[in-house]
Amino acid sequence: MNRRPDLTQPESSENTQVLARVDLPIAEATGLPNQHYVSHRSFEMDRDHVIAPHWACIGFIDQLPEPNYVHPINFMGLPILLTRSSEDEYRVFHNVCSHRGMQLVDVPGSNNGAVKCPYHSWTYGLDGKLKATPNIGGYGIHTHCDFDNRENGLREIRSTVWLGALFVNLSDDAAEFETYADSILGSWSRLLKPESLENFQLSENESVVTLTVKSNWKLAVENYLESYHLPSVHPELNKVSPLDQHYYLEMCSNSSGQGSLNYSRIDINGKQLPTIAEWAQDKINLAEYPVLYPNTFLGVHADQLFIQYLQPIDQHTTVEHVRIFYVGEGATKEEFKPHRQQIRDSWKSVFEEDIFAVERMQAGRASPAFTGGAFSPVMDAPTHHFHKWVAQKLAKAVE
């Protein structure tokens, strides 16, 4: 049996050669090999060199339902804290005390605008400033001349809110988010004006889907990018939006995906959900499903928009979080509840149907007979694009 390269070692020249094969033209390329899906070291490399330098979605503002609220999350092994202040400012911090490194918050909840460490009661405002250091100078002495509270606040993570979703740039050196998202907004410009996206409203009761998948996060991305699997995995969806009615989007530096020419709006009792006002009638059945790399899936339609983000837990486990938005406040009223429920159930069913595929691909990554696989020159273009994007980031890390 041929020896497989150890891709967990960033200094490996063999690793660089393998990554270079991913970057070949699609008919000659191989995909990322098994180690990139099963190795914990590779998982950390993904976090630090594929995800951290870019804008990753890590939550939704509806997870912070009121002012003075905090919500802890685990993102790729990092303890992170989402916060909403009394002034309705959303911030993201590393969820760790600057004193002895204790995780500060372990359950979501409201507070009085402060986060207190359960170890020594150091207390931080939701602006990250260190407010109190009990007994730091001895019993009953809460200050010390050699200690500056201003230098020991929480470490904030660069963040922004877009369409009700929270994005972070862990490395703090990416381009502005608006520039980063241009690849998506530019593609959608023929369908709607960017400012029209603000008309989409979240419906609290029929908008949330959460699924846990026993696979590496990259396999979920690869699956979402292509429609090749539609007849086999989604036979009912293929009846109404068949494979020959799907097309692939223009591939950009940080996005790719697919679209459908045959999206059908739901009609219940002669009523349909409101649509974006300027959406052209000749494109009313058009829908597009890009991925904003690294981990944000989008679906835009004339009457709905969904955002799905991946929360990688470890190299074998990913949680998928979905929110569905509708056009204007009228669409979130009681009369359209059956429409919203049917849309939620339909998308949930589609996303659930994908689970067995990505989980069995993950299981297949245990086989030494699979060394990255091949690509269909016609049907796998977005998947190959994503593999190249990941490989290029990793190649820089191992140079």
BELRATA-V238438 format. One record per residue. N is the residue number from 1. RES is the residue in three letters. SS is DSSP state (2 for helix, 1 for strand, 0 for the rest). PSI is psi as a letter, one per 30 degrees, with the letter a starting at -180 (NA if undefined). Layout:
N&RES&SS&PSI ; N&RES&SS&PSI
//
This chain:
1&MET&0&k ; 2&ASN&0&k ; 3&ARG&0&k ; 4&ARG&0&k ; 5&PRO&0&k ; 6&ASP&0&j ; 7&LEU&0&g ; 8&THR&0&f ; 9&GLN&0&j ; 10&PRO&0&f ; 11&GLU&0&g ; 12&SER&0&k ; 13&SER&2&e ; 14&GLU&2&e ; 15&ASN&2&e ; 16&THR&2&e ; 17&GLN&2&e ; 18&VAL&2&e ; 19&LEU&2&e ; 20&ALA&2&e ; 21&ARG&2&f ; 22&VAL&2&e ; 23&ASP&0&g ; 24&LEU&0&l ; 25&PRO&0&l ; 26&ILE&0&e ; 27&ALA&0&f ; 28&GLU&0&f ; 29&ALA&0&l ; 30&THR&0&l ; 31&GLY&0&l ; 32&LEU&0&k ; 33&PRO&0&l ; 34&ASN&0&e ; 35&GLN&2&f ; 36&HIS&2&f ; 37&TYR&2&f ; 38&VAL&2&f ; 39&SER&0&k ; 40&HIS&2&e ; 41&ARG&2&e ; 42&SER&2&e ; 43&PHE&2&e ; 44&GLU&2&e ; 45&MET&2&e ; 46&ASP&2&e ; 47&ARG&2&e ; 48&ASP&2&f ; 49&HIS&2&f ; 50&VAL&2&e ; 51&ILE&2&e ; 52&ALA&0&e ; 53&PRO&0&f ; 54&HIS&0&a ; 55&TRP&0&j ; 56&ALA&1&k ; 57&CYS&1&k ; 58&ILE&1&g ; 59&GLY&1&a ; 60&PHE&1&k ; 61&ILE&2&f ; 62&ASP&2&f ; 63&GLN&2&f ; 64&LEU&0&i ; 65&PRO&0&f ; 66&GLU&0&l ; 67&PRO&0&l ; 68&ASN&0&h ; 69&TYR&1&k ; 70&VAL&1&k ; 71&HIS&1&j ; 72&PRO&1&k ; 73&ILE&1&l ; 74&ASN&1&j ; 75&PHE&1&j ; 76&MET&0&h ; 77&GLY&0&f ; 78&LEU&1&k ; 79&PRO&1&j ; 80&ILE&1&k ; 81&LEU&1&k ; 82&LEU&1&k ; 83&THR&1&l ; 84&ARG&1&j ; 85&SER&0&l ; 86&SER&0&f ; 87&GLU&0&g ; 88&ASP&0&h ; 89&GLU&0&k ; 90&TYR&1&k ; 91&ARG&1&l ; 92&VAL&1&k ; 93&PHE&1&l ; 94&HIS&1&k ; 95&ASN&0&i ; 96&VAL&1&k ; 97&CYS&0&k ; 98&SER&0&f ; 99&HIS&0&d ; 100&ARG&0&g ; 101&GLY&0&g ; 102&MET&0&k ; 103&GLN&1&k ; 104&LEU&0&e ; 105&VAL&0&k ; 106&ASP&0&f ; 107&VAL&0&k ; 108&PRO&0&l ; 109&GLY&1&l ; 110&SER&1&l ; 111&ASN&0&a ; 112&ASN&0&g ; 113&GLY&0&g ; 114&ALA&1&l ; 115&VAL&1&k ; 116&LYS&1&k ; 117&CYS&0&k ; 118&PRO&0&f ; 119&TYR&0&d ; 120&HIS&0&g ; 121&SER&0&g ; 122&TRP&0&k ; 123&THR&1&k ; 124&TYR&1&k ; 125&GLY&1&l ; 126&LEU&0&g ; 127&ASP&0&g ; 128&GLY&0&f ; 129&LYS&0&k ; 130&LEU&1&j ; 131&LYS&1&e ; 132&ALA&1&k ; 133&THR&0&i ; 134&PRO&0&k ; 135&ASN&0&g ; 136&ILE&0&f ; 137&GLY&0&g ; 138&GLY&0&l ; 139&TYR&0&k ; 140&GLY&0&g ; 141&ILE&0&j ; 142&HIS&0&g ; 143&THR&0&l ; 144&HIS&0&k ; 145&CYS&0&f ; 146&ASP&0&g ; 147&PHE&0&k ; 148&ASP&0&j ; 149&ASN&2&e ; 150&ARG&2&f ; 151&GLU&2&g ; 152&ASN&0&h ; 153&GLY&0&a ; 154&LEU&0&k ; 155&ARG&0&j ; 156&GLU&1&k ; 157&ILE&1&k ; 158&ARG&1&k ; 159&SER&1&l ; 160&THR&1&l ; 161&VAL&1&k ; 162&TRP&1&k ; 163&LEU&0&h ; 164&GLY&0&g ; 165&ALA&1&k ; 166&LEU&1&k ; 167&PHE&1&k ; 168&VAL&1&l ; 169&ASN&1&j ; 170&LEU&0&e ; 171&SER&0&f ; 172&ASP&0&g ; 173&ASP&0&g ; 174&ALA&0&l ; 175&ALA&0&l ; 176&GLU&0&k ; 177&PHE&2&e ; 178&GLU&2&e ; 179&THR&2&e ; 180&TYR&2&e ; 181&ALA&0&f ; 182&ASP&2&e ; 183&SER&2&e ; 184&ILE&2&e ; 185&LEU&2&e ; 186&GLY&2&e ; 187&SER&2&e ; 188&TRP&2&f ; 189&SER&0&f ; 190&ARG&0&f ; 191&LEU&0&e ; 192&LEU&0&l ; 193&LYS&0&k ; 194&PRO&2&e ; 195&GLU&2&f ; 196&SER&2&f ; 197&LEU&2&f ; 198&GLU&2&f ; 199&ASN&2&f ; 200&PHE&1&k ; 201&GLN&1&k ; 202&LEU&1&k ; 203&SER&0&j ; 204&GLU&0&e ; 205&ASN&0&f ; 206&GLU&0&h ; 207&SER&0&f ; 208&VAL&1&k ; 209&VAL&1&k ; 210&THR&1&k ; 211&LEU&1&k ; 212&THR&1&k ; 213&VAL&1&k ; 214&LYS&0&i ; 215&SER&0&l ; 216&ASN&0&k ; 217&TRP&2&e ; 218&LYS&2&e ; 219&LEU&2&e ; 220&ALA&2&e ; 221&VAL&2&e ; 222&GLU&2&e ; 223&ASN&2&e ; 224&TYR&2&e ; 225&LEU&2&f ; 226&GLU&0&l ; 227&SER&0&g ; 228&TYR&0&e ; 229&HIS&0&f ; 230&LEU&2&e ; 231&PRO&2&e ; 232&SER&2&e ; 233&VAL&2&e ; 234&HIS&0&i ; 235&PRO&2&e ; 236&GLU&2&e ; 237&LEU&2&e ; 238&ASN&2&f ; 239&LYS&2&e ; 240&VAL&2&f ; 241&SER&0&i ; 242&PRO&0&l ; 243&LEU&2&e ; 244&ASP&2&f ; 245&GLN&2&g ; 246&HIS&1&l ; 247&TYR&1&l ; 248&TYR&1&k ; 249&LEU&0&l ; 250&GLU&0&k ; 251&MET&0&k ; 252&CYS&1&a ; 253&SER&0&f ; 254&ASN&0&g ; 255&SER&1&l ; 256&SER&1&l ; 257&GLY&1&a ; 258&GLN&1&l ; 259&GLY&1&l ; 260&SER&1&k ; 261&LEU&0&f ; 262&ASN&0&h ; 263&TYR&0&k ; 264&SER&0&k ; 265&ARG&0&k ; 266&ILE&0&k ; 267&ASP&0&j ; 268&ILE&1&j ; 269&ASN&0&h ; 270&GLY&0&g ; 271&LYS&1&k ; 272&GLN&0&l ; 273&LEU&0&k ; 274&PRO&0&l ; 275&THR&0&l ; 276&ILE&0&k ; 277&ALA&0&e ; 278&GLU&0&g ; 279&TRP&0&k ; 280&ALA&0&k ; 281&GLN&2&e ; 282&ASP&2&f ; 283&LYS&2&g ; 284&ILE&0&f ; 285&ASN&0&g ; 286&LEU&0&k ; 287&ALA&1&k ; 288&GLU&1&k ; 289&TYR&1&i ; 290&PRO&1&l ; 291&VAL&1&k ; 292&LEU&1&j ; 293&TYR&0&k ; 294&PRO&0&f ; 295&ASN&0&g ; 296&THR&1&j ; 297&PHE&1&k ; 298&LEU&1&k ; 299&GLY&1&j ; 300&VAL&1&k ; 301&HIS&0&l ; 302&ALA&0&f ; 303&ASP&0&g ; 304&GLN&1&l ; 305&LEU&1&k ; 306&PHE&1&l ; 307&ILE&1&k ; 308&GLN&1&k ; 309&TYR&1&l ; 310&LEU&1&k ; 311&GLN&1&j ; 312&PRO&1&k ; 313&ILE&1&e ; 314&ASP&1&a ; 315&GLN&0&f ; 316&HIS&0&f ; 317&THR&1&k ; 318&THR&1&k ; 319&VAL&1&k ; 320&GLU&1&k ; 321&HIS&1&k ; 322&VAL&1&k ; 323&ARG&1&k ; 324&ILE&1&k ; 325&PHE&1&k ; 326&TYR&1&l ; 327&VAL&1&j ; 328&GLY&0&l ; 329&GLU&2&e ; 330&GLY&2&e ; 331&ALA&2&f ; 332&THR&2&g ; 333&LYS&0&l ; 334&GLU&2&e ; 335&GLU&2&f ; 336&PHE&2&g ; 337&LYS&2&e ; 338&PRO&2&e ; 339&HIS&2&e ; 340&ARG&2&e ; 341&GLN&2&e ; 342&GLN&2&e ; 343&ILE&2&e ; 344&ARG&2&e ; 345&ASP&2&e ; 346&SER&2&e ; 347&TRP&2&e ; 348&LYS&2&e ; 349&SER&2&e ; 350&VAL&2&e ; 351&PHE&2&e ; 352&GLU&2&e ; 353&GLU&2&f ; 354&ASP&2&f ; 355&ILE&2&e ; 356&PHE&2&e ; 357&ALA&2&e ; 358&VAL&2&e ; 359&GLU&2&e ; 360&ARG&2&f ; 361&MET&2&e ; 362&GLN&2&e ; 363&ALA&2&e ; 364&GLY&2&f ; 365&ARG&0&f ; 366&ALA&0&f ; 367&SER&0&k ; 368&PRO&0&f ; 369&ALA&0&f ; 370&PHE&0&k ; 371&THR&0&g ; 372&GLY&0&f ; 373&GLY&0&a ; 374&ALA&0&l ; 375&PHE&0&k ; 376&SER&0&k ; 377&PRO&0&f ; 378&VAL&0&e ; 379&MET&0&f ; 380&ASP&0&g ; 381&ALA&2&e ; 382&PRO&2&e ; 383&THR&2&e ; 384&HIS&2&e ; 385&HIS&2&e ; 386&PHE&2&e ; 387&HIS&2&e ; 388&LYS&2&e ; 389&TRP&2&e ; 390&VAL&2&e ; 391&ALA&2&e ; 392&GLN&2&e ; 393&LYS&2&e ; 394&LEU&2&e ; 395&ALA&2&e ; 396&LYS&2&e ; 397&ALA&2&f ; 398&VAL&2&f ; 399&GLU&0&NA
//
